[in-house]
Amino acid sequence: MIRVILTDIEGTTSSISFVHDVLFPYAADHIAAFVREGQSDNPAIASQLDAVAERSGVPREDVEALIEVLQGWIRNDHKETPLKALQGMLWAQGYQQGAFRGHVYEDAAEYLQRWHDRGLRLFVYSSGSVQAQKLIFGFSEAGDLTPFFSGYFDTRVGGKKEPESYRNILEQLGVEADTVLFLSDVEAELDAAESAGMATAWLIRDGVIPETGRPVARTFAEVDRLLQRR
């Protein structure tokens, strides 16, 4: 029996366009000033710049070069942990200032609450930082959805296409793999979760549904029907 739902965000609970057309451009437009203004007196920013320097080989004291590295990672959608952390801090500023609100599909918002109220434990696993995850749900168009979640995972547990990442999540959750349902729109992520023993459902909100042996759903309402049959 499924007792835990682990969900991706982009393309699953939220539109890909929100991330690529709203969040990424905001980060690209503001990250240089954000880093310049905060790198000397904000320990959290300074710590992430240390990590950027270590990963890129750019001298830590060359802040402008580090900014160029970050902007390149944004352009190429690199899943670098320090970039994700800095983006999370920057997006927090945007959410708090009312520059945008987090997009969550109406059906996702509805069934996240239903599943929570039914006693299922809900977790998020996204390549975005835990902070960014909390922001998109905390400042969503549907209101604050964070009370429905029991926890969040990001790339600190590993890459989303690596089976070991899902084993790490299971170890932290302390549950049997077959009690967890992972929701994603990316087939390679589903393959990795299944390799760790999790049940999966493939969210394909638009386009042609391919021939596949795994459960497929257009909406969270269809995921719920799959749950009812288990």
C-alpha positions as CSV (number, residue, x, y, z in Angstrom):
1,M,0.0,0.0,0.0
2,I,1.2,3.5,-0.9
3,R,1.8,5.6,2.2
4,V,4.2,8.2,0.8
5,I,4.1,10.3,-2.3
6,L,7.3,11.8,-3.6
7,T,6.8,14.4,-6.3
8,D,8.9,16.3,-8.8
9,I,7.9,19.9,-9.4
10,E,8.8,21.1,-13.0
11,G,6.3,19.6,-15.4
12,T,4.6,17.6,-12.6
13,T,3.1,20.0,-10.0
14,S,4.0,23.1,-11.9
15,S,4.4,24.3,-15.5
16,I,7.8,24.1,-17.2
17,S,7.1,27.5,-18.6
18,F,6.9,29.1,-15.2
19,V,10.4,27.9,-14.3
20,H,11.9,28.8,-17.7
21,D,10.0,31.9,-18.6
22,V,9.7,33.5,-15.1
23,L,12.2,32.1,-12.6
24,F,15.2,31.6,-14.8
25,P,15.1,35.0,-16.5
26,Y,14.6,36.7,-13.1
27,A,17.7,35.0,-11.8
28,A,19.7,35.8,-14.9
29,D,18.7,39.5,-14.7
30,H,19.3,40.0,-11.0
31,I,22.1,37.6,-10.0
32,A,25.0,39.9,-10.7
33,A,23.7,42.7,-8.5
34,F,22.6,40.2,-5.9
35,V,26.1,38.7,-5.6
36,R,27.9,42.1,-5.8
37,E,25.7,43.6,-3.0
38,G,25.7,40.5,-0.7
39,Q,29.0,38.8,-1.2
40,S,30.9,40.9,1.5
41,D,28.3,41.0,4.3
42,N,26.0,38.0,3.7
43,P,27.7,34.7,5.0
44,A,25.2,32.6,3.1
45,I,26.1,34.2,-0.2
46,A,29.8,34.1,0.6
47,S,29.6,30.4,1.4
48,Q,28.0,29.6,-2.0
49,L,30.6,31.6,-3.8
50,D,33.2,29.5,-2.1
51,A,31.5,26.5,-3.6
52,V,31.3,28.1,-7.0
53,A,35.0,28.9,-7.0
54,E,35.8,25.3,-5.9
55,R,33.7,23.7,-8.6
56,S,34.7,26.1,-11.4
57,G,38.4,26.6,-10.6
58,V,37.9,30.4,-10.8
59,P,39.8,32.3,-8.0
60,R,37.5,33.1,-5.1
61,E,38.6,36.7,-5.0
62,D,37.5,37.3,-8.6
63,V,33.8,38.0,-8.0
64,E,33.1,39.2,-11.5
65,A,34.5,36.0,-12.9
66,L,32.4,34.0,-10.5
67,I,29.3,35.9,-11.7
68,E,30.2,35.0,-15.3
69,V,30.4,31.3,-14.2
70,L,26.9,31.6,-12.5
71,Q,25.4,33.3,-15.6
72,G,26.8,30.6,-17.8
73,W,25.4,27.9,-15.6
74,I,22.0,29.6,-15.8
75,R,22.1,29.8,-19.6
76,N,23.0,26.1,-19.9
77,D,20.6,25.0,-17.1
78,H,23.4,23.3,-15.1
79,K,22.2,21.6,-12.0
80,E,25.0,23.0,-9.8
81,T,24.1,23.0,-6.1
82,P,25.6,26.4,-5.3
83,L,23.8,28.0,-8.2
84,K,20.5,26.4,-7.0
85,A,21.2,27.8,-3.5
86,L,21.8,31.3,-4.8
87,Q,18.8,31.2,-7.1
88,G,16.7,30.1,-4.1
89,M,17.9,33.2,-2.1
90,L,17.2,35.4,-5.1
91,W,13.8,34.0,-5.8
92,A,12.9,34.5,-2.1
93,Q,13.5,38.2,-2.7
94,G,11.3,38.1,-5.8
95,Y,8.4,36.3,-4.1
96,Q,8.5,38.5,-1.1
97,Q,8.5,41.6,-3.2
98,G,5.5,40.3,-5.2
99,A,7.4,40.1,-8.5
100,F,5.7,36.7,-9.2
101,R,3.8,33.9,-7.5
102,G,4.5,30.2,-7.8
103,H,2.6,28.3,-10.5
104,V,1.0,25.1,-9.3
105,Y,-1.6,23.3,-11.4
106,E,-5.1,23.5,-10.0
107,D,-5.5,19.7,-9.9
108,A,-2.1,19.4,-8.1
109,A,-3.0,21.9,-5.4
110,E,-6.4,20.1,-4.9
111,Y,-5.0,16.6,-4.6
112,L,-2.0,17.6,-2.5
113,Q,-4.5,18.7,0.1
114,R,-6.7,15.7,-0.3
115,W,-3.8,13.3,0.0
116,H,-2.5,15.1,3.1
117,D,-5.9,15.0,4.7
118,R,-6.2,11.3,3.8
119,G,-3.0,10.7,5.9
120,L,-0.5,10.2,3.1
121,R,2.9,11.7,3.7
122,L,4.0,14.1,1.0
123,F,7.6,14.9,0.0
124,V,9.2,16.9,-2.8
125,Y,12.3,15.9,-4.8
126,S,13.5,18.5,-7.3
127,S,16.8,19.7,-8.8
128,G,15.9,23.1,-7.4
129,S,17.1,23.9,-3.9
130,V,15.0,23.0,-0.9
131,Q,14.5,26.8,-0.4
132,A,13.3,27.2,-3.9
133,Q,10.9,24.3,-3.5
134,K,9.4,25.8,-0.3
135,L,9.0,29.2,-2.1
136,I,7.1,27.9,-5.1
137,F,4.6,26.1,-2.8
138,G,4.7,28.7,0.0
139,F,3.9,31.7,-2.4
140,S,1.8,29.7,-4.9
141,E,-1.2,31.1,-6.8
142,A,-3.3,28.6,-4.7
143,G,-2.0,30.0,-1.4
144,D,0.5,28.5,1.0
145,L,0.7,24.7,0.3
146,T,3.8,24.0,2.5
147,P,1.7,22.6,5.4
148,F,0.8,19.6,3.2
149,F,4.4,18.5,2.9
150,S,6.5,16.5,5.4
151,G,9.9,17.3,3.8
152,Y,11.9,18.2,0.8
153,F,14.9,16.7,-1.1
154,D,17.2,18.4,-3.6
155,T,20.5,17.4,-5.4
156,R,22.3,17.0,-2.1
157,V,20.9,13.5,-2.1
158,G,22.2,13.0,-5.6
159,G,21.1,13.5,-9.2
160,K,17.5,12.7,-10.2
161,K,18.5,10.2,-12.8
162,E,20.6,8.1,-10.4
163,P,19.1,5.1,-8.6
164,E,21.3,5.8,-5.5
165,S,19.6,9.1,-5.0
166,Y,16.3,7.3,-4.4
167,R,17.9,4.8,-2.1
168,N,19.3,7.7,-0.1
169,I,15.8,9.2,0.1
170,L,14.4,5.9,1.3
171,E,17.0,5.6,3.9
172,Q,16.2,9.1,5.2
173,L,12.4,8.4,5.2
174,G,12.9,5.0,6.9
175,V,10.2,3.3,4.8
176,E,9.9,0.3,2.5
177,A,10.4,1.2,-1.2
178,D,7.1,-0.3,-2.3
179,T,5.2,2.1,0.0
180,V,6.5,5.1,-2.0
181,L,5.0,6.5,-5.2
182,F,7.2,8.8,-7.2
183,L,5.6,11.3,-9.6
184,S,7.6,12.8,-12.5
185,D,7.3,13.9,-16.1
186,V,10.9,12.6,-16.9
187,E,11.1,8.9,-17.9
188,A,14.8,8.6,-16.8
189,E,13.9,9.8,-13.3
190,L,11.1,7.2,-13.1
191,D,13.6,4.5,-14.3
192,A,16.0,5.4,-11.5
193,A,13.2,5.4,-8.9
194,E,12.0,2.0,-10.0
195,S,15.5,0.7,-9.8
196,A,15.4,1.6,-6.1
197,G,12.1,-0.3,-5.8
198,M,9.6,2.7,-5.7
199,A,6.3,2.7,-7.5
200,T,6.0,5.4,-10.1
201,A,3.5,7.3,-12.2
202,W,4.5,9.2,-15.4
203,L,2.9,12.7,-15.6
204,I,2.3,13.5,-19.3
205,R,0.1,16.6,-19.2
206,D,0.3,17.4,-22.9
207,G,1.2,15.5,-26.1
208,V,0.9,11.9,-27.2
209,I,1.1,9.2,-24.5
210,P,3.8,6.7,-25.6
211,E,3.6,2.9,-25.3
212,T,4.8,2.1,-21.8
213,G,4.5,-0.5,-19.2
214,R,4.3,2.0,-16.3
215,P,1.2,3.9,-15.1
216,V,0.6,7.2,-16.9
217,A,-1.5,10.1,-15.8
218,R,-2.6,13.5,-17.3
219,T,-3.5,15.0,-14.0
220,F,-3.3,14.4,-10.3
221,A,-6.9,13.3,-10.4
222,E,-5.8,10.4,-12.6
223,V,-3.0,9.6,-10.2
224,D,-5.5,9.4,-7.4
225,R,-7.5,6.9,-9.4
226,L,-4.3,4.8,-9.8
227,L,-3.9,5.0,-6.0
228,Q,-7.4,3.8,-5.4
229,R,-6.7,0.7,-7.5
230,R,-3.6,-0.3,-5.6
